[in-house]
Amino acid sequence: MTASDHATPTHCENCHEPLHGQYCYACGQSVINPVRHASHALEEVFESFWHLDGRIFRTLRDLIAPGRVALNYLAGHRARYVAPLRLFVILSVVTFFVAQFAIRTDAGTGPDPIVQFDDNNSTGDEGKRFQQADTIAEVEQIRAETLKELGQARATVPAAVPGARKGIDAAIVAINRKADQRVEVLRKDQDLSAEQVAEARAEAAAMRKDQARVEAGGAPKKPLLETAPTLADVERLRDEKLKPRQERLAKLPADAVTARKVELREIRSTNLTAGCRAAQLQIQHATATEGPRTRKAADDARVYGDNECGDIDFTMFGTEPWDEEANPVTLGSAPQFVNRWLNRQIAHGRENIARAQKDPSLYFRALVGAVPSALFLLVPVFALLLKLAYLGSGRLYLEHLVVALYSHAYLCLVMLAFFLLLVIDHAIAPHWAGFSWISGLIGTLLWLWLPVYLLLMQKRVYGNGWPVTLLRYLVIGNLYFVLLTFAAVFLAIASIVRM
């Protein structure tokens, strides 16, 4: 006898009862010892999770027929099928695992979108940029950049062609109008004097002239904080910009709340710009001294700080941008620790939005990872809607829960098929462009069939007439769609905070 051979025991190793088959009649333990048989140990792992004894395949086969699995399971034919909760968990895990590979989330590297104008001379993306600008200098910078692009486009249009430049001229007028409107809003919101407005415009004009001089190959008249050549220059220029702001802040009375917020915001903006420029210089130095070493932007940002001088402002419950200290969100009736927690979540979201803009896959992974949990929470809600819609049917809530679980299991199966279709499309479409049309058609048919499947399932399981079934289906569907919408919005927000 070899070491791998073991005599079949005559008594159960667990309870010592005599054995009369492959399983103990007293405690149910198997005769086969998985510790001594590696193949049986592996088989037991799959058996405990997948039930690969024919039930998973039989369940999936019958799940395709609307209502067949749920109806048979409720009728007592349970041994032939995977239990509904286990099936739902398995399919949701596999579906969203495949989704991680099926959906591509590479950040776009194409050119900036073209500015478009409608018939009312309103600007599209530029209008949004003006609305997001928090300082007059920023408004003037956006105005100058946009007018420069439009001027270059206008110069390429022949003047001899009647009306050829009319659209561009109208766009220039619209840009100036939008910029002037935003400047006026900022002047009122920040309680700025005419002298302060003129000072901000002069500062923006000086920056543009200096930038133009540098672009033309000349030396800057005076180094700007955003383009300071050394770390020493960064600190010197920061101090020069902060000194007058701090002096004005010290002279303001305590009750000048708006003016104090403006000065504090400008001080913070200067410090952020200085920190960003310092990070850029340190990364440049590291790149120059480390030779051909491949650099990762995420590693550099972690070590040296963010080197993209863009800040995200949340304007909520008023005209002032959100700030965790200067302008936090406060729920009047809530305890202080709740307000602190809420503002910490907003701060996390603000930081994560900036991260997601650089690497959208971070947000996508957080979102996909949260979807199974959301579906798991919605299943009992869907069962409750079924219970309320079928009051008087004599069915218990757990019976409705079985229907809800198999319904959501089929939903996961459809999504899994869709994601697998995307994977196949990514592999074949580059070599055969016509396959994209075929996969798109199949995907559309899958989603169109889903509501029909659920209607047929409801009709088959509950056995009511078509008018009553259709009425209940529409009521449950509309209510569930509303809940699903709220869940999707909450999930999108929660994913930003969690990622």
ABEGO torsion letter per residue (X at the ends): XBAABBBBBABBAAAGBBBAEABBAAAGBBABBAAABAAAAAAAAAAAAAGBAGAAAAAAAAAABBGAAAAAAAAGBAAABBBAAAAAAAAAAAAAAAAAAABBABBBABBBBBBBBBAAGBBBAAAAAAAABABAAAAAAAAAAAAAAAAAAAAABBAABBGAAAAAAAAAAAAAAAAAAAAAAAAAAAGBBAAAAAAAAAAAAAAAAAAAAAAAGBBBABBBAAABABAAAAAAAAAAAAAAAAAAAAABBAABAAAAAAAAAAAAAAAAAAAAAAAAAAAAAAAAAAEABBBBAAAAAAAAEBABBBBBBBBBGEABBBBAAABBBBBAABBAAAAAAAAAAAAAAAAAAAAAAABAAAAAAAAAAAAAAAAAAAAAAAAAAAAAAABGAGBBAAAAAAAAAAAAAAAAAAAAAAAAAAAAAAAAAAABAAAAAAAAAAAAAAAAAAAAAAAAAAAAAAGBBAAAAAAAAAAAAAAAAAAAAAAAAAAAAAAAAAX
